[in-house]
Amino acid sequence: MKGISQSKAPYFFIAPTLILLTLFSLLPILVALIISFTNMDLAGLADWSNISFVGFKNYVDVLADPVFVKAILNTLFYVIIGVPLVILCSLAIAIMINFGANRAFKAFRVIYYMPSVTNVVAVAVVWGFLYNPAFGLLNFALDSIHLPTVPWLQDPIMAKISLILMAVWRGIGLNMIIFIAALQGIPKSYYEAAQLDGASTWQQLVHITIPMLRFAIFFVSITTMIGWLQFFEEPFIMTNGGPLDSTTSVALFIYRNGFQLSNFGYAAAGSFVLFIAIIMITLVQFRFQNKETDL
């Protein structure tokens, strides 16, 4: 009897986690998958008899939708530029803070982390003032040194870059904390041995610090990539997808169709296209990481 209770003990411990995972993760995914094969809208939500099974029609329509295609290209633009930029910036700042001898560097941890915990609406108010074409601080600074002003949120390409700059500023803090924790786990004896052998600071960085951070870099790359593929808050608050849908991301496209136009089946199909893309990109990253580990 005692042996049976001990063998079942692990199941009791993991049961709450499995139940919560099923209720709040797996079940919603399954429901969304079912909805994606229907024409569910507000009428269907009120009366389920109005819902019809449409097969893959939503997927065919959403992949042929020019706005969705544009949203995919915009999201790729955000990911290709934003992900490397935020990783490099957060890594550089983490190294600077970790190896900085001055006490002021401790204060920089708080300063750089604050944007990560600041409400995005408050952030949007500040950045909206900075990007204002007539009264913004950035254009005022450019004008004061006789440089042409920039249409930060009015030009289609410049609007995407402006949102990336804002998102990088917000995203540095959390990644920086992860990198600092990883840096403090590197044994000091490695650096002492390298200094005895005459290694320069740059050589210590390239041959000790960066290789020892490879798992932290991999983790940050995965989480940052997933976050940027779901890029939503910045275009929603700052531009609402404009001008001319030039800043509409896939997540914003799904939100519009699901919560503003009430095309739940159509939005669910778009969300599953995004879901599959995230899974595939993550698997590719894991594949490359496994190859590097084997080497």
C-alpha positions as CSV (number, residue, x, y, z in Angstrom):
1,M,0.0,0.0,0.0
2,K,2.8,2.3,0.9
3,G,4.6,1.5,-2.4
4,I,1.5,2.3,-4.4
5,S,1.0,5.7,-2.7
6,Q,4.7,6.5,-3.3
7,S,4.5,5.6,-7.0
8,K,1.4,7.8,-7.5
9,A,2.9,10.7,-5.5
10,P,4.6,12.3,-8.6
11,Y,1.2,12.4,-10.4
12,F,-0.4,14.3,-7.6
13,F,2.4,16.9,-7.7
14,I,2.2,17.5,-11.4
15,A,-1.6,17.1,-11.7
16,P,-2.4,20.8,-10.9
17,T,0.1,22.0,-13.5
18,L,-1.3,19.6,-16.1
19,I,-4.9,20.6,-15.3
20,L,-4.0,24.3,-15.6
21,L,-2.0,23.7,-18.8
22,T,-5.0,21.8,-20.3
23,L,-7.6,24.4,-19.3
24,F,-5.7,27.5,-20.2
25,S,-3.4,26.5,-23.1
26,L,-4.3,23.2,-24.8
27,L,-8.1,23.6,-24.7
28,P,-8.1,27.2,-26.1
29,I,-5.8,26.1,-28.9
30,L,-8.1,23.2,-29.8
31,V,-11.2,25.5,-29.7
32,A,-9.4,28.0,-31.9
33,L,-8.5,25.3,-34.3
34,I,-12.1,24.2,-34.6
35,I,-13.3,27.8,-35.0
36,S,-10.8,28.3,-37.9
37,F,-12.8,25.7,-39.9
38,T,-16.1,27.6,-39.4
39,N,-17.6,30.9,-40.5
40,M,-18.2,31.9,-36.9
41,D,-19.1,35.6,-36.3
42,L,-21.2,37.6,-33.9
43,A,-24.4,35.9,-35.2
44,G,-22.8,32.5,-34.6
45,L,-21.7,33.5,-31.1
46,A,-25.3,34.3,-30.2
47,D,-26.8,31.3,-31.9
48,W,-24.6,28.3,-32.6
49,S,-27.0,27.1,-35.4
50,N,-25.7,30.0,-37.5
51,I,-22.2,28.5,-37.6
52,S,-21.3,26.4,-40.6
53,F,-18.3,24.2,-41.4
54,V,-16.3,25.8,-44.2
55,G,-13.3,23.5,-44.3
56,F,-10.0,25.2,-45.4
57,K,-11.8,28.2,-47.0
58,N,-10.7,30.6,-44.2
59,Y,-7.1,29.5,-44.7
60,V,-7.3,29.9,-48.5
61,D,-8.9,33.3,-48.1
62,V,-6.5,34.6,-45.5
63,L,-3.4,33.5,-47.5
64,A,-4.8,35.3,-50.6
65,D,-5.7,38.4,-48.6
66,P,-3.3,41.2,-49.7
67,V,-3.5,42.9,-46.3
68,F,-2.4,39.6,-44.6
69,V,0.4,39.2,-47.0
70,K,1.5,42.8,-46.3
71,A,1.2,42.0,-42.6
72,I,3.5,39.0,-43.0
73,L,6.1,41.1,-44.9
74,N,5.9,43.8,-42.2
75,T,6.4,41.3,-39.4
76,L,9.4,39.8,-41.2
77,F,10.8,43.4,-41.5
78,Y,10.3,43.8,-37.7
79,V,11.9,40.4,-37.0
80,I,14.9,40.7,-39.3
81,I,15.9,44.2,-38.1
82,G,14.6,44.2,-34.6
83,V,15.6,40.8,-33.2
84,P,19.4,41.1,-33.9
85,L,19.3,44.8,-32.8
86,V,17.7,44.1,-29.4
87,I,20.0,41.1,-28.7
88,L,23.2,43.0,-29.6
89,C,22.2,46.1,-27.6
90,S,21.1,44.1,-24.5
91,L,24.3,42.0,-24.7
92,A,26.6,45.0,-25.1
93,I,24.9,46.8,-22.2
94,A,25.0,43.7,-20.0
95,I,28.7,43.3,-20.6
96,M,29.4,47.0,-20.0
97,I,27.4,46.9,-16.7
98,N,28.9,43.6,-15.5
99,F,32.5,44.6,-16.1
100,G,32.1,48.3,-15.2
101,A,34.1,49.1,-12.0
102,N,32.4,52.3,-11.3
103,R,29.4,52.3,-8.9
104,A,27.4,54.2,-11.4
105,F,27.0,51.1,-13.5
106,K,24.8,49.6,-10.8
107,A,22.4,52.4,-11.3
108,F,22.4,51.7,-15.0
109,R,20.8,48.3,-14.3
110,V,17.7,50.1,-13.0
111,I,17.8,52.8,-15.7
112,Y,17.9,50.3,-18.5
113,Y,15.4,47.9,-16.9
114,M,12.7,50.6,-16.2
115,P,11.3,50.7,-19.8
116,S,10.5,47.0,-19.5
117,V,8.2,47.6,-16.5
118,T,6.7,50.8,-17.7
119,N,3.2,50.7,-19.0
120,V,3.1,50.7,-22.8
121,V,0.5,53.5,-22.9
122,A,2.8,55.8,-20.9
123,V,5.7,54.8,-23.2
124,A,3.5,55.6,-26.3
125,V,2.7,59.1,-24.9
126,V,6.4,59.9,-24.5
127,W,7.5,58.4,-27.9
128,G,4.5,60.1,-29.6
129,F,5.9,63.4,-28.5
130,L,9.4,62.5,-29.6
131,Y,8.0,61.4,-33.1
132,N,5.6,64.4,-33.5
133,P,6.4,65.9,-36.9
134,A,5.7,69.5,-35.9
135,F,6.6,69.7,-32.2
136,G,8.6,66.5,-31.6
137,L,11.9,66.7,-29.8
138,L,13.7,64.6,-32.5
139,N,12.7,66.9,-35.3
140,F,13.5,69.9,-33.2
141,A,17.0,68.6,-32.6
142,L,17.5,67.9,-36.3
143,D,16.2,71.3,-37.3
144,S,18.4,73.0,-34.8
145,I,21.5,71.6,-36.5
146,H,20.0,72.5,-40.0
147,L,19.2,68.9,-41.0
148,P,15.9,68.0,-42.7
149,T,13.1,66.8,-40.4
150,V,11.9,63.2,-40.6
151,P,8.3,62.0,-41.0
152,W,8.8,59.4,-38.2
153,L,5.3,57.9,-38.3
154,Q,4.0,59.3,-41.6
155,D,6.3,57.6,-44.1
156,P,5.7,53.8,-44.6
157,I,9.3,52.7,-44.2
158,M,10.2,55.3,-41.6
159,A,7.2,54.3,-39.5
160,K,8.3,50.7,-39.3
161,I,11.8,51.8,-38.3
162,S,10.4,54.2,-35.7
163,L,8.3,51.3,-34.1
164,I,11.4,49.1,-34.1
165,L,13.5,51.7,-32.2
166,M,10.7,52.1,-29.7
167,A,10.4,48.3,-29.2
168,V,14.2,47.9,-28.9
169,W,14.2,50.5,-26.2
170,R,11.5,48.6,-24.4
171,G,13.0,45.2,-24.9
172,I,16.6,45.8,-23.8
173,G,15.9,45.6,-20.1
174,L,14.6,42.1,-19.7
175,N,17.3,40.6,-22.0
176,M,20.0,42.6,-20.2
177,I,19.0,41.0,-16.8
178,I,19.3,37.5,-18.4
179,F,22.7,38.3,-19.8
180,I,24.0,39.8,-16.6
181,A,22.9,36.6,-14.7
182,A,24.7,34.5,-17.2
183,L,27.8,36.7,-17.1
184,Q,28.0,36.4,-13.3
185,G,28.0,32.6,-13.7
186,I,31.3,32.6,-15.6
187,P,34.2,31.6,-13.3
188,K,36.6,34.4,-12.6
189,S,39.5,31.9,-12.9
190,Y,39.0,31.8,-16.6
191,Y,39.7,35.5,-17.0
192,E,42.7,35.3,-14.5
193,A,44.2,32.5,-16.5
194,A,43.7,34.4,-19.7
195,Q,45.3,37.5,-18.2
196,L,48.3,35.5,-17.1
197,D,48.7,34.3,-20.7
198,G,48.6,37.9,-21.9
199,A,45.2,37.9,-23.5
200,S,43.8,41.3,-24.2
201,T,40.3,42.4,-23.1
202,W,38.9,41.8,-26.7
203,Q,40.4,38.3,-26.8
204,Q,38.8,37.5,-23.4
205,L,35.5,38.7,-24.7
206,V,35.7,36.7,-27.9
207,H,37.2,33.5,-26.5
208,I,35.7,33.3,-23.0
209,T,32.7,35.5,-22.5
210,I,30.8,35.0,-25.8
211,P,31.3,31.1,-25.9
212,M,30.2,30.9,-22.2
213,L,27.1,32.8,-23.0
214,R,25.9,30.7,-25.9
215,F,23.0,29.1,-24.0
216,A,21.9,32.4,-22.7
217,I,22.1,33.9,-26.2
218,F,20.1,30.9,-27.5
219,F,17.4,31.4,-24.9
220,V,17.2,35.1,-25.5
221,S,17.1,34.5,-29.3
222,I,14.2,32.1,-29.0
223,T,12.1,34.2,-26.7
224,T,12.9,37.5,-28.5
225,M,12.0,35.9,-31.9
226,I,8.7,34.6,-30.6
227,G,7.9,38.0,-29.1
228,W,8.7,39.9,-32.3
229,L,6.7,37.5,-34.4
230,Q,3.7,38.5,-32.2
231,F,4.6,42.2,-32.5
232,F,1.3,44.0,-31.5
233,E,1.4,46.7,-28.9
234,E,3.6,49.3,-30.7
235,P,1.8,49.3,-34.0
236,F,-1.6,49.2,-32.3
237,I,-1.0,52.1,-30.0
238,M,1.3,54.3,-32.1
239,T,0.0,54.0,-35.7
240,N,-3.0,51.5,-35.6
241,G,-1.3,49.8,-38.5
242,G,-1.0,52.9,-40.7
243,P,-0.1,54.6,-42.9
244,L,-1.6,52.4,-45.6
245,D,-1.2,49.3,-43.5
246,S,2.6,49.7,-43.7
247,T,3.0,48.9,-40.0
248,T,0.2,46.3,-39.7
249,S,1.7,43.2,-38.1
250,V,0.2,39.7,-38.3
251,A,-0.9,39.9,-34.7
252,L,-2.6,43.3,-35.3
253,F,-4.3,41.8,-38.5
254,I,-5.7,39.0,-36.3
255,Y,-6.9,41.4,-33.7
256,R,-8.7,43.6,-36.2
257,N,-10.5,40.6,-37.8
258,G,-11.3,38.9,-34.5
259,F,-12.2,41.8,-32.2
260,Q,-13.2,44.7,-34.4
261,L,-14.8,43.0,-37.4
262,S,-16.0,39.9,-35.5
263,N,-14.7,37.4,-38.1
264,F,-13.7,34.9,-35.6
265,G,-13.2,32.0,-38.0
266,Y,-11.1,34.1,-40.3
267,A,-9.0,35.5,-37.5
268,A,-8.6,32.0,-36.0
269,A,-7.2,30.8,-39.4
270,G,-4.7,33.7,-39.4
271,S,-3.7,33.0,-35.9
272,F,-2.9,29.4,-36.8
273,V,-0.8,30.5,-39.8
274,L,1.2,32.6,-37.3
275,F,1.3,29.7,-34.8
276,I,2.7,27.3,-37.4
277,A,5.3,29.9,-38.5
278,I,6.4,30.4,-34.9
279,I,6.7,26.6,-34.4
280,M,8.7,26.1,-37.6
281,I,11.1,29.0,-36.9
282,T,11.6,27.8,-33.3
283,L,12.4,24.2,-34.6
284,V,14.9,25.6,-37.0
285,Q,16.6,27.5,-34.2
286,F,16.7,24.4,-32.1
287,R,18.2,22.5,-35.0
288,F,21.0,25.0,-35.4
289,Q,21.7,25.0,-31.7
290,N,21.9,21.2,-31.6
291,K,24.4,21.3,-34.4
292,E,26.6,23.9,-32.7
293,T,26.4,21.8,-29.4
294,D,27.5,18.6,-31.3
295,L,30.4,20.5,-32.7
